[in-house]
Amino acid sequence: MAEDKRTHNPIDPDKIAENASLLPYGSSVSAPAFKAVDVLKNKSLDVNAMEMQTDMQLDQIKEQIELLAAQAKKIQDRKELSAHIYSAEMGFKPEINHTYFLYRRDNGSTVLSMIGPSEWRKCPFEFMHKVLLLADHTWDIVE
């Protein structure tokens, strides 16, 4: 008779989780609802964001490289101009931060002068450049 009074469990034991509290999802009707995550969609969004960020960073680096290349070319041009001017004939010591005038003679040699092309009555040389002596003793074309 004691066995007949035993409570009968109406739920099929094959459909009940043994350790329901350890499951990563709710195992009863009263558990909060959850939505399946579209893993491929999330990965696609993450990959797109990563590509956009890295492309933006690579573009910034590319701009910096182009700027550095332009600066290097400008320095190289100044170096070549300076070597050309220092090989020119000059009858004075040039002062830093002063402008001078570079001329070419008929025989191809060059002359550095303090006299501008408009200051000559008749310029005996071919005017090349108006140049400025910089503090690092390189020359730069002014005009």
N, C-alpha and C positions, 0 to 999 in steps of 0.2 A: 503494500500500500504506500509506503514511503516513496517508492519509485514512481508511482502514478502522480503524486503531488508535485513532482519536479517540474520546474518551469520549462516550457517548450520554446525554443528560439526559432522564430519563423524564417529567419534569414538563412539562405543556403550557405554552409561553411565554405564552399568552394568559391564564393563570390565576395568573401570578406578578406581584407588584408590583415595579416597577422600583426604587423607593426605599423599601423596606419599613421602614427605620429611621426614616423621617419620618412614617409613618402614625400617627394618634392612637389606634390600636387595634392589638392583636396580629394579625399576618398569618400566623402558623403555628400548628400544633397545640400546640406546646410553649409558646406565649405564655400569660401569665396570663389567666384567664377574666375577663370584665367583664360587668356587668349593665347593661342599658339603664335609664336613669333616667326615671322617670315625671315629666316636666317639669310637666305640668298639676297633678299632685298636690303637687309641691314648691311651685309658685307658689300654690296654694290654701292650703297651710299657712303660707307666708310672709305672704300677704294676711290670713289670720285672725289671726296673731300681731301684725301691724301694726295691724289694726283694734282688737284688744283693748288694746294699749298706748296708742294714741292716744285711745280712748274713756276709759281710766282717767285719762289726763292731763287730758282735757277735763272729766271729772267733778271732779277735784281743783280745777281752775280755777273751775268752776261753784260749788263749795263756798266757795272763797275770795271769789268775787264776792258770794255770798249773805251771808257774814260781813261783808264790807265794807259792803254795803247796810244790814245791820242796825246796824252801828256808826254809819253816816252818819245813819240814822233816829234813833238814840238821841241823837246830838249835836244834830240838828235839833230834837228834842223838848225837850232841855235849853235850847237857845237860845230857843225860844218861851216856855218856862216862865220863863226868866230875864228876858225882856222883860216878861212879865206881872208878875213880882214887883217888878222895878225901877220899874214904873208904879204899884205899890201904895203906900199911905201907910205910912210907917215913921218912928217918932219916935226912932230910934237909928241908929248905924252898925253894920251887921252885921259880925261877925268871921268870918274864914275857919275852916272846919272846925267850926262851931257849928250846932246845929239851931234852927230857928225854926218858927213856925206861921202858916199863911196862912189868913185868914178872909175871908168875903164879908159885906158889910153888906146891910141890907134894900134900899138904893138901888142895889145892884149893884157898888159900888166895893169894892176889896180893901184889906186891912190886914195887914201883917206884924207879928207879935207874938212876944215872948219867952215869953209865957204860953201853956201848953198847954191844951187843952179840958178836961182833968180838974182843972186848977188853979183854974178859975173857980167861984165859988159858983153863979152862973147866967150862962152864956156869952151875951153880947149879940149875937154874930155866928154865922154858919153856918161851921163848920169845913170847910176844903177839903183842905189837905195839911200834913204835917210835912215841912219842907224843910231841906236842908243846903247851906251855901255852900261851894263847892269852891275850890281854889287858883287856878283860872283865872277866878274871879269869875262862874262860871255856877252855877246852882242845880240840885239834883237832889232828886227826891221820895224821902224815906226810907221812909215808910209809906203 
